[in-house]
Amino acid sequence: MSDALQEMTAALERQLAVCAQLQLLLQSEQEAISSLDTARMEQINAGKEEVMQRQKRTADELRSVLDRLARQYGLPGGSTLGAVLAAAPREAARPLYSLQQQLQEVGMALQALAEQNRAMLERFLGTVNDSLGFLSRILNSSSMYGANGAYRTEQTGAMIVNREA
């Protein structure tokens, strides 16, 4: 196996490890959302930012090795991993096919987890907004008689009176 293919294997394995760590964070985030643990959600978000920075570095490394391999096999720059693997010697590329498939599976799992977490957060925030709207309607609606003796129903706003003044 050529040095570039070995580098690609190592880079794909690092990318897979980063994706697995992100998957664990997203699962933890789901638990934190379910238990409404906002402190834990903040910690998880900080962890996700760190993992995403590592993922970006790994992706940049992958692109660099992929471009080198594409040139080595006479392919245009920006070629996909599938195209490079198709051009590589079959025996040398065999371990890379497995890593490619694993990354695709983890990517789909990450996408599904992120979508579930997004939907959970949207429902949570919707419930909070509904509750705040309800409280606002209770606090800000008052019905009283106007100066001419007619019943007024317009929104007047809640007032807090300081009795010591």
N, CA and C atoms as an extended XYZ file, in Angstrom:
495
Properties=species:S:1:pos:R:3:atomname:S:1:resname:S:1:resid:I:1 pbc="F F F"
N         0.849       -1.174        0.000 N   MET     1
C         0.000        0.000        0.000 CA  MET     1
C         0.896        1.239        0.000 C   MET     1
N         0.577        2.217       -0.816 N   SER     2
C         1.396        3.420       -0.923 CA  SER     2
C         1.266        4.270        0.342 C   SER     2
N         2.230        5.170        0.505 N   ASP     3
C         2.212        6.050        1.675 CA  ASP     3
C         0.948        6.906        1.700 C   ASP     3
N         0.542        7.394        0.538 N   ALA     4
C        -0.653        8.241        0.475 CA  ALA     4
C        -1.903        7.450        0.863 C   ALA     4
N        -1.979        6.188        0.457 N   LEU     5
C        -3.133        5.365        0.847 CA  LEU     5
C        -3.110        5.067        2.338 C   LEU     5
N        -1.915        4.886        2.889 N   GLN     6
C        -1.808        4.692        4.335 CA  GLN     6
C        -2.225        5.958        5.081 C   GLN     6
N        -1.827        7.109        4.559 N   GLU     7
C        -2.248        8.382        5.152 CA  GLU     7
C        -3.758        8.529        5.083 C   GLU     7
N        -4.324        8.125        3.946 N   MET     8
C        -5.776        8.206        3.781 CA  MET     8
C        -6.468        7.293        4.787 C   MET     8
N        -5.946        6.105        4.973 N   THR     9
C        -6.520        5.170        5.939 CA  THR     9
C        -6.486        5.778        7.340 C   THR     9
N        -5.340        6.344        7.717 N   ALA    10
C        -5.211        6.953        9.042 CA  ALA    10
C        -6.156        8.142        9.188 C   ALA    10
N        -6.256        8.959        8.143 N   ALA    11
C        -7.139       10.130        8.198 CA  ALA    11
C        -8.604        9.714        8.303 C   ALA    11
N        -9.002        8.678        7.568 N   LEU    12
C       -10.382        8.192        7.641 CA  LEU    12
C       -10.675        7.605        9.028 C   LEU    12
N        -9.694        6.929        9.601 N   GLU    13
C        -9.883        6.381       10.944 CA  GLU    13
C       -10.031        7.500       11.973 C   GLU    13
N        -9.239        8.580       11.823 N   ARG    14
C        -9.380        9.725       12.724 CA  ARG    14
C       -10.748       10.378       12.554 C   ARG    14
N       -11.187       10.494       11.315 N   GLN    15
C       -12.510       11.081       11.048 CA  GLN    15
C       -13.605       10.213       11.661 C   GLN    15
N       -13.464        8.925       11.560 N   LEU    16
C       -14.436        7.996       12.145 CA  LEU    16
C       -14.463        8.141       13.665 C   LEU    16
N       -13.294        8.305       14.291 N   ALA    17
C       -13.220        8.481       15.750 CA  ALA    17
C       -13.891        9.792       16.163 C   ALA    17
N       -13.673       10.839       15.406 N   VAL    18
C       -14.309       12.134       15.700 CA  VAL    18
C       -15.824       12.010       15.564 C   VAL    18
N       -16.272       11.337       14.530 N   CYS    19
C       -17.715       11.151       14.326 CA  CYS    19
C       -18.328       10.321       15.457 C   CYS    19
N       -17.607        9.311       15.910 N   ALA    20
C       -18.109        8.490       17.015 CA  ALA    20
C       -18.221        9.325       18.286 C   ALA    20
N       -17.251       10.205       18.516 N   GLN    21
C       -17.309       11.068       19.692 CA  GLN    21
C       -18.475       12.046       19.583 C   GLN    21
N       -18.702       12.583       18.393 N   LEU    22
C       -19.837       13.482       18.186 CA  LEU    22
C       -21.148       12.742       18.399 C   LEU    22
N       -21.207       11.502       17.978 N   GLN    23
C       -22.412       10.696       18.174 CA  GLN    23
C       -22.710       10.528       19.665 C   GLN    23
N       -21.682       10.268       20.464 N   LEU    24
C       -21.872       10.152       21.912 CA  LEU    24
C       -22.369       11.467       22.510 C   LEU    24
N       -21.814       12.576       22.042 N   LEU    25
C       -22.251       13.884       22.539 CA  LEU    25
C       -23.708       14.155       22.183 C   LEU    25
N       -24.110       13.796       20.970 N   LEU    26
C       -25.500       14.015       20.557 CA  LEU    26
C       -26.457       13.139       21.359 C   LEU    26
N       -26.036       11.927       21.686 N   GLN    27
C       -26.867       11.061       22.522 CA  GLN    27
C       -26.978       11.635       23.936 C   GLN    27
N       -25.875       12.159       24.463 N   SER    28
C       -25.903       12.798       25.783 CA  SER    28
C       -26.777       14.043       25.755 C   SER    28
N       -26.710       14.759       24.651 N   GLU    29
C       -27.535       15.962       24.498 CA  GLU    29
C       -29.017       15.586       24.527 C   GLU    29
N       -29.347       14.494       23.890 N   GLN    30
C       -30.734       14.036       23.875 CA  GLN    30
C       -31.216       13.738       25.295 C   GLN    30
N       -30.368       13.104       26.090 N   GLU    31
C       -30.715       12.826       27.488 CA  GLU    31
C       -30.869       14.121       28.280 C   GLU    31
N       -29.967       15.083       28.039 N   ALA    32
C       -30.033       16.361       28.754 CA  ALA    32
C       -31.296       17.139       28.372 C   ALA    32
N       -31.673       17.072       27.105 N   ILE    33
C       -32.899       17.747       26.660 CA  ILE    33
C       -34.100       17.098       27.337 C   ILE    33
N       -34.114       15.777       27.386 N   SER    34
C       -35.233       15.057       27.996 CA  SER    34
C       -35.388       15.387       29.474 C   SER    34
N       -34.256       15.563       30.156 N   SER    35
C       -34.308       15.852       31.591 CA  SER    35
C       -34.284       17.354       31.882 C   SER    35
N       -34.296       18.177       30.826 N   LEU    36
C       -34.274       19.645       30.949 CA  LEU    36
C       -33.080       20.126       31.780 C   LEU    36
N       -31.948       19.471       31.592 N   ASP    37
C       -30.723       19.816       32.309 CA  ASP    37
C       -29.936       20.835       31.480 C   ASP    37
N       -30.244       22.118       31.680 N   THR    38
C       -29.629       23.166       30.854 CA  THR    38
C       -28.138       23.321       31.129 C   THR    38
N       -27.701       23.093       32.345 N   ALA    39
C       -26.268       23.186       32.648 CA  ALA    39
C       -25.501       22.126       31.865 C   ALA    39
N       -26.054       20.938       31.820 N   ARG    40
C       -25.410       19.854       31.070 CA  ARG    40
C       -25.446       20.146       29.568 C   ARG    40
N       -26.542       20.747       29.101 N   MET    41
C       -26.630       21.096       27.678 CA  MET    41
C       -25.538       22.093       27.303 C   MET    41
N       -25.240       23.042       28.196 N   GLU    42
C       -24.169       24.005       27.932 CA  GLU    42
C       -22.824       23.302       27.836 C   GLU    42
N       -22.557       22.367       28.744 N   GLN    43
C       -21.310       21.610       28.709 CA  GLN    43
C       -21.215       20.803       27.417 C   GLN    43
N       -22.304       20.198       27.032 N   ILE    44
C       -22.316       19.387       25.817 CA  ILE    44
C       -22.074       20.268       24.593 C   ILE    44
N       -22.681       21.453       24.577 N   ASN    45
C       -22.465       22.369       23.452 CA  ASN    45
C       -21.001       22.776       23.344 C   ASN    45
N       -20.342       23.021       24.485 N   ALA    46
C       -18.916       23.340       24.459 CA  ALA    46
C       -18.121       22.147       23.916 C   ALA    46
N       -18.496       20.948       24.326 N   GLY    47
C       -17.843       19.744       23.803 CA  GLY    47
C       -18.070       19.569       22.315 C   GLY    47
N       -19.288       19.876       21.860 N   LYS    48
C       -19.592       19.758       20.425 CA  LYS    48
C       -18.763       20.750       19.619 C   LYS    48
N       -18.566       21.955       20.144 N   GLU    49
C       -17.751       22.941       19.430 CA  GLU    49
C       -16.324       22.446       19.267 C   GLU    49
N       -15.783       21.867       20.336 N   GLU    50
C       -14.424       21.335       20.273 CA  GLU    50
C       -14.330       20.196       19.258 C   GLU    50
N       -15.293       19.293       19.296 N   VAL    51
C       -15.292       18.149       18.376 CA  VAL    51
C       -15.453       18.642       16.934 C   VAL    51
N       -16.289       19.650       16.730 N   MET    52
C       -16.489       20.159       15.369 CA  MET    52
C       -15.220       20.828       14.836 C   MET    52
N       -14.444       21.466       15.697 N   GLN    53
C       -13.166       22.029       15.261 CA  GLN    53
C       -12.200       20.915       14.861 C   GLN    53
N       -12.183       19.840       15.659 N   ARG    54
C       -11.336       18.693       15.300 CA  ARG    54
C       -11.813       18.054       14.006 C   ARG    54
N       -13.125       17.971       13.828 N   GLN    55
C       -13.685       17.392       12.607 CA  GLN    55
C       -13.274       18.222       11.398 C   GLN    55
N       -13.283       19.540       11.542 N   LYS    56
C       -12.898       20.418       10.431 CA  LYS    56
C       -11.424       20.209       10.071 C   LYS    56
N       -10.568       20.106       11.094 N   ARG    57
C        -9.148       19.860       10.817 CA  ARG    57
C        -8.955       18.519       10.122 C   ARG    57
N        -9.661       17.504       10.590 N   THR    58
C        -9.552       16.173        9.987 CA  THR    58
C       -10.077       16.189        8.556 C   THR    58
N       -11.176       16.910        8.323 N   ALA    59
C       -11.733       16.998        6.963 CA  ALA    59
C       -10.757       17.711        6.028 C   ALA    59
N       -10.090       18.760        6.521 N   ASP    60
C        -9.088       19.454        5.708 CA  ASP    60
C        -7.934       18.519        5.356 C   ASP    60
N        -7.512       17.726        6.337 N   GLU    61
C        -6.451       16.754        6.108 CA  GLU    61
C        -6.892       15.718        5.073 C   GLU    61
N        -8.134       15.250        5.199 N   LEU    62
C        -8.668       14.278        4.240 CA  LEU    62
C        -8.672       14.841        2.823 C   LEU    62
N        -9.117       16.085        2.683 N   ARG    63
C        -9.148       16.708        1.353 CA  ARG    63
C        -7.760       16.796        0.754 C   ARG    63
N        -6.790       17.136        1.584 N   SER    64
C        -5.418       17.253        1.105 CA  SER    64
C        -4.895       15.908        0.601 C   SER    64
N        -5.079       14.871        1.396 N   VAL    65
C        -4.615       13.529        0.998 CA  VAL    65
C        -5.402       13.052       -0.221 C   VAL    65
N        -6.685       13.330       -0.255 N   LEU    66
C        -7.529       12.919       -1.382 CA  LEU    66
C        -7.073       13.593       -2.676 C   LEU    66
N        -6.753       14.883       -2.602 N   ASP    67
C        -6.258       15.582       -3.799 CA  ASP    67
C        -4.929       15.009       -4.270 C   ASP    67
N        -4.060       14.675       -3.304 N   ARG    68
C        -2.777       14.073       -3.675 CA  ARG    68
C        -2.977       12.729       -4.366 C   ARG    68
N        -3.877       11.916       -3.806 N   LEU    69
C        -4.165       10.613       -4.415 CA  LEU    69
C        -4.811       10.783       -5.794 C   LEU    69
N        -5.692       11.751       -5.929 N   ALA    70
C        -6.348       11.987       -7.227 CA  ALA    70
C        -5.293       12.324       -8.286 C   ALA    70
N        -4.372       13.213       -7.935 N   ARG    71
C        -3.307       13.555       -8.899 CA  ARG    71
C        -2.458       12.335       -9.215 C   ARG    71
N        -2.175       11.524       -8.176 N   GLN    72
C        -1.353       10.325       -8.366 CA  GLN    72
C        -2.011        9.361       -9.353 C   GLN    72
N        -3.339        9.281       -9.327 N   TYR    73
C        -4.053        8.363      -10.214 CA  TYR    73
C        -4.568        9.042      -11.476 C   TYR    73
N        -4.133       10.263      -11.702 N   GLY    74
C        -4.506       10.966      -12.929 CA  GLY    74
C        -5.929       11.492      -12.947 C   GLY    74
N        -6.514       11.725      -11.795 N   LEU    75
C        -7.883       12.243      -11.693 CA  LEU    75
C        -7.832       13.748      -11.447 C   LEU    75
N        -8.910       14.436      -11.785 N   PRO    76
C        -8.928       15.883      -11.544 CA  PRO    76
C        -8.986       16.197      -10.046 C   PRO    76
N        -8.507       17.383       -9.677 N   GLY    77
C        -8.584       17.826       -8.288 CA  GLY    77
C       -10.037       17.905       -7.849 C   GLY    77
N       -10.288       17.646       -6.579 N   GLY    78
C       -11.652       17.667       -6.079 CA  GLY    78
C       -12.412       16.378       -6.330 C   GLY    78
N       -11.705       15.331       -6.762 N   SER    79
C       -12.365       14.036       -6.999 CA  SER    79
C       -12.869       13.468       -5.677 C   SER    79
N       -13.910       12.674       -5.766 N   THR    80
C       -14.495       12.068       -4.571 CA  THR    80
C       -13.662       10.866       -4.122 C   THR    80
N       -13.900       10.452       -2.901 N   LEU    81
C       -13.214        9.277       -2.383 CA  LEU    81
C       -13.568        8.050       -3.216 C   LEU    81
N       -14.826        7.931       -3.619 N   GLY    82
C       -15.237        6.798       -4.450 CA  GLY    82
C       -14.486        6.741       -5.766 C   GLY    82
N       -14.290        7.911       -6.396 N   ALA    83
C       -13.560        7.950       -7.666 CA  ALA    83
C       -12.100        7.567       -7.466 C   ALA    83
N       -11.507        8.044       -6.390 N   VAL    84
C       -10.104        7.718       -6.108 CA  VAL    84
C        -9.961        6.231       -5.804 C   VAL    84
N       -10.899        5.696       -5.031 N   LEU    85
C       -10.825        4.266       -4.714 CA  LEU    85
C       -11.008        3.408       -5.958 C   LEU    85
N       -11.852        3.858       -6.870 N   ALA    86
C       -12.054        3.108       -8.116 CA  ALA    86
C       -10.783        3.110       -8.964 C   ALA    86
N        -9.994        4.192       -8.888 N   ALA    87
C        -8.771        4.289       -9.682 CA  ALA    87
C        -7.581        3.610       -8.997 C   ALA    87
N        -7.668        3.398       -7.701 N   ALA    88
C        -6.558        2.796       -6.944 CA  ALA    88
C        -6.498        1.293       -7.197 C   ALA    88
N        -5.325        0.700       -6.976 N   PRO    89
C        -5.229       -0.764       -7.083 CA  PRO    89
C        -6.196       -1.427       -6.097 C   PRO    89
N        -6.882       -2.437       -6.573 N   ARG    90
C        -7.961       -3.068       -5.807 CA  ARG    90
C        -7.504       -3.537       -4.425 C   ARG    90
N        -6.401       -4.237       -4.340 N   GLU    91
C        -5.933       -4.758       -3.059 CA  GLU    91
C        -5.549       -3.642       -2.098 C   GLU    91
N        -4.955       -2.583       -2.609 N   ALA    92
C        -4.528       -1.474       -1.755 CA  ALA    92
C        -5.728       -0.694       -1.232 C   ALA    92
N        -6.788       -0.607       -2.032 N   ALA    93
C        -7.954        0.198       -1.658 CA  ALA    93
C        -8.976       -0.572       -0.827 C   ALA    93
N        -8.837       -1.872       -0.727 N   ARG    94
C        -9.847       -2.690       -0.042 CA  ARG    94
C       -10.153       -2.201        1.381 C   ARG    94
N        -9.158       -1.907        2.232 N   PRO    95
C        -9.498       -1.446        3.591 CA  PRO    95
C       -10.212       -0.094        3.589 C   PRO    95
N        -9.964        0.697        2.582 N   LEU    96
C       -10.584        2.022        2.512 CA  LEU    96
C       -12.083        1.934        2.204 C   LEU    96
N       -12.491        0.927        1.469 N   TYR    97
C       -13.922        0.753        1.175 CA  TYR    97
C       -14.710        0.533        2.467 C   TYR    97
N       -14.135       -0.269        3.354 N   SER    98
C       -14.793       -0.531        4.632 CA  SER    98
C       -14.909        0.755        5.461 C   SER    98
N       -13.825        1.525        5.510 N   LEU    99
C       -13.859        2.791        6.251 CA  LEU    99
C       -14.854        3.770        5.633 C   LEU    99
N       -14.899        3.803        4.321 N   GLN   100
C       -15.844        4.686        3.636 CA  GLN   100
C       -17.284        4.309        4.014 C   GLN   100
N       -17.584        3.029        4.016 N   GLN   101
C       -18.929        2.574        4.359 CA  GLN   101
C       -19.261        2.903        5.821 C   GLN   101
N       -18.301        2.687        6.716 N   GLN   102
C       -18.515        3.008        8.127 CA  GLN   102
C       -18.790        4.501        8.316 C   GLN   102
N       -18.033        5.327        7.604 N   LEU   103
C       -18.248        6.784        7.699 CA  LEU   103
C       -19.623        7.180        7.174 C   LEU   103
N       -20.054        6.553        6.110 N   GLN   104
C       -21.388        6.852        5.581 CA  GLN   104
C       -22.468        6.470        6.587 C   GLN   104
N       -22.314        5.316        7.227 N   GLU   105
C       -23.293        4.867        8.214 CA  GLU   105
C       -23.313        5.794        9.431 C   GLU   105
N       -22.130        6.163        9.913 N   VAL   106
C       -22.051        7.067       11.058 CA  VAL   106
C       -22.612        8.443       10.679 C   VAL   106
N       -22.336        8.875        9.471 N   GLY   107
C       -22.871       10.164        9.012 CA  GLY   107
C       -24.390       10.177        9.001 C   GLY   107
N       -24.992        9.098        8.540 N   MET   108
C       -26.461        9.018        8.545 CA  MET   108
C       -27.002        8.975        9.970 C   MET   108
N       -26.308        8.243       10.846 N   ALA   109
C       -26.739        8.182       12.247 CA  ALA   109
C       -26.621        9.549       12.907 C   ALA   109
N       -25.540       10.278       12.614 N   LEU   110
C       -25.372       11.624       13.160 CA  LEU   110
C       -26.465       12.564       12.664 C   LEU   110
N       -26.779       12.454       11.400 N   GLN   111
C       -27.830       13.294       10.823 CA  GLN   111
C       -29.169       13.014       11.501 C   GLN   111
N       -29.470       11.747       11.732 N   ALA   112
C       -30.735       11.383       12.379 CA  ALA   112
C       -30.769       11.880       13.826 C   ALA   112
N       -29.669       11.709       14.554 N   LEU   113
C       -29.613       12.188       15.937 CA  LEU   113
C       -29.757       13.708       16.007 C   LEU   113
N       -29.059       14.402       15.135 N   ALA   114
C       -29.138       15.867       15.127 CA  ALA   114
C       -30.563       16.324       14.817 C   ALA   114
N       -31.227       15.651       13.906 N   GLU   115
C       -32.610       15.994       13.563 CA  GLU   115
C       -33.538       15.728       14.750 C   GLU   115
N       -33.345       14.608       15.437 N   GLN   116
C       -34.162       14.306       16.620 CA  GLN   116
C       -33.948       15.357       17.701 C   GLN   116
N       -32.682       15.722       17.941 N   ASN   117
C       -32.385       16.721       18.965 CA  ASN   117
C       -32.991       18.075       18.597 C   ASN   117
N       -32.905       18.437       17.326 N   ARG   118
C       -33.480       19.696       16.875 CA  ARG   118
C       -34.987       19.710       17.103 C   ARG   118
N       -35.641       18.615       16.764 N   ALA   119
C       -37.094       18.532       16.943 CA  ALA   119
C       -37.462       18.594       18.427 C   ALA   119
N       -36.681       17.920       19.272 N   MET   120
C       -36.948       17.960       20.708 CA  MET   120
C       -36.792       19.372       21.254 C   MET   120
N       -35.727       20.049       20.825 N   LEU   121
C       -35.504       21.421       21.291 CA  LEU   121
C       -36.596       22.362       20.799 C   LEU   121
N       -37.041       22.177       19.571 N   GLU   122
C       -38.121       23.019       19.052 CA  GLU   122
C       -39.401       22.817       19.859 C   GLU   122
N       -39.708       21.570       20.197 N   ARG   123
C       -40.901       21.310       21.015 CA  ARG   123
C       -40.741       21.914       22.406 C   ARG   123
N       -39.552       21.772       22.987 N   PHE   124
C       -39.281       22.336       24.308 CA  PHE   124
C       -39.445       23.849       24.280 C   PHE   124
N       -38.830       24.496       23.298 N   LEU   125
C       -38.930       25.952       23.205 CA  LEU   125
C       -40.354       26.392       22.889 C   LEU   125
N       -41.073       25.625       22.113 N   GLY   126
C       -42.477       25.932       21.837 CA  GLY   126
C       -43.301       25.885       23.104 C   GLY   126
N       -43.029       24.897       23.956 N   THR   127
C       -43.749       24.787       25.231 CA  THR   127
C       -43.420       25.975       26.133 C   THR   127
N       -42.148       26.346       26.178 N   VAL   128
C       -41.746       27.503       26.984 CA  VAL   128
C       -42.431       28.763       26.469 C   VAL   128
N       -42.442       28.950       25.157 N   ASN   129
C       -43.085       30.136       24.572 CA  ASN   129
C       -44.582       30.137       24.843 C   ASN   129
N       -45.218       28.992       24.749 N   ASP   130
C       -46.654       28.906       25.055 CA  ASP   130
C       -46.916       29.275       26.512 C   ASP   130
N       -46.074       28.776       27.413 N   SER   131
C       -46.232       29.089       28.839 CA  SER   131
C       -46.031       30.572       29.099 C   SER   131
N       -45.010       31.143       28.473 N   LEU   132
C       -44.769       32.583       28.650 CA  LEU   132
C       -45.915       33.404       28.071 C   LEU   132
N       -46.444       32.981       26.953 N   GLY   133
C       -47.592       33.671       26.360 CA  GLY   133
C       -48.804       33.603       27.268 C   GLY   133
N       -49.028       32.446       27.860 N   PHE   134
C       -50.150       32.285       28.787 CA  PHE   134
C       -49.995       33.211       29.987 C   PHE   134
N       -48.793       33.215       30.581 N   LEU   135
C       -48.554       34.088       31.727 CA  LEU   135
C       -48.690       35.559       31.344 C   LEU   135
N       -48.211       35.895       30.174 N   SER   136
C       -48.321       37.282       29.706 CA  SER   136
C       -49.776       37.686       29.537 C   SER   136
N       -50.591       36.784       28.994 N   ARG   137
C       -52.019       37.102       28.831 CA  ARG   137
C       -52.706       37.284       30.173 C   ARG   137
N       -52.318       36.463       31.139 N   ILE   138
C       -52.928       36.578       32.471 CA  ILE   138
C       -52.509       37.881       33.144 C   ILE   138
N       -51.219       38.184       33.082 N   LEU   139
C       -50.713       39.369       33.761 CA  LEU   139
C       -51.078       40.670       33.057 C   LEU   139
N       -51.175       40.625       31.749 N   ASN   140
C       -51.376       41.860       30.998 CA  ASN   140
C       -52.807       42.120       30.584 C   ASN   140
N       -53.734       41.319       31.005 N   SER   141
C       -55.113       41.612       30.629 CA  SER   141
C       -55.864       42.039       31.878 C   SER   141
N       -56.502       43.135       31.755 N   SER   142
C       -57.356       43.569       32.853 CA  SER   142
C       -58.608       44.162       32.228 C   SER   142
N       -59.682       43.902       32.867 N   SER   143
C       -60.946       44.444       32.410 CA  SER   143
C       -61.464       45.354       33.507 C   SER   143
N       -61.817       46.559       33.132 N   MET   144
C       -62.336       47.500       34.116 CA  MET   144
C       -63.307       48.451       33.432 C   MET   144
N       -63.914       49.240       34.232 N   TYR   145
C       -64.849       50.223       33.698 CA  TYR   145
C       -64.089       51.494       33.386 C   TYR   145
N       -64.392       52.055       32.266 N   GLY   146
C       -63.773       53.302       31.862 CA  GLY   146
C       -64.425       54.494       32.557 C   GLY   146
N       -63.947       55.687       32.207 N   ALA   147
C       -64.430       56.915       32.832 CA  ALA   147
C       -65.914       57.149       32.575 C   ALA   147
N       -66.417       56.707       31.431 N   ASN   148
C       -67.826       56.929       31.107 CA  ASN   148
C       -68.718       55.791       31.602 C   ASN   148
N       -68.139       54.855       32.356 N   GLY   149
C       -68.931       53.774       32.908 CA  GLY   149
C       -69.032       52.561       32.013 C   GLY   149
N       -68.440       52.623       30.815 N   ALA   150
C       -68.469       51.479       29.888 CA  ALA   150
C       -67.386       50.481       30.266 C   ALA   150
N       -67.651       49.250       29.980 N   TYR   151
C       -66.716       48.165       30.281 CA  TYR   151
C       -65.606       48.184       29.253 C   TYR   151
N       -64.303       48.325       29.686 N   ARG   152
C       -63.150       48.350       28.777 CA  ARG   152
C       -62.491       46.987       28.766 C   ARG   152
N       -62.156       46.482       27.572 N   THR   153
C       -61.505       45.165       27.478 CA  THR   153
C       -60.149       45.239       26.782 C   THR   153
N       -59.655       46.428       26.444 N   GLU   154
C       -58.366       46.511       25.756 CA  GLU   154
C       -57.241       46.126       26.714 C   GLU   154
N       -56.125       45.773       26.140 N   GLN   155
C       -54.956       45.386       26.922 CA  GLN   155
C       -54.408       46.629       27.612 C   GLN   155
N       -54.230       46.562       28.914 N   THR   156
C       -53.718       47.721       29.633 CA  THR   156
C       -52.333       47.480       30.191 C   THR   156
N       -51.915       46.277       30.331 N   GLY   157
C       -50.580       45.972       30.851 CA  GLY   157
C       -50.608       45.787       32.354 C   GLY   157
N       -49.784       44.910       32.822 N   ALA   158
C       -49.717       44.634       34.247 CA  ALA   158
C       -48.934       45.732       34.946 C   ALA   158
N       -49.305       46.009       36.161 N   MET   159
C       -48.621       47.021       36.935 CA  MET   159
C       -48.251       46.433       38.290 C   MET   159
N       -47.095       46.805       38.746 N   ILE   160
C       -46.690       46.442       40.082 CA  ILE   160
C       -46.684       47.719       40.899 C   ILE   160
N       -47.400       47.735       41.998 N   VAL   161
C       -47.512       48.935       42.813 CA  VAL   161
C       -46.695       48.743       44.072 C   VAL   161
N       -45.878       49.729       44.364 N   ASN   162
C       -45.107       49.718       45.599 CA  ASN   162
C       -45.924       50.428       46.657 C   ASN   162
N       -46.404       49.715       47.635 N   ARG   163
C       -47.289       50.293       48.648 CA  ARG   163
C       -46.520       51.176       49.629 C   ARG   163
N       -45.211       51.096       49.658 N   GLU   164
C       -44.448       51.925       50.569 CA  GLU   164
C       -44.303       53.340       50.062 C   GLU   164
N       -44.514       53.568       48.792 N   ALA   165
C       -44.304       54.899       48.209 CA  ALA   165
C       -45.329       55.895       48.623 C   ALA   165
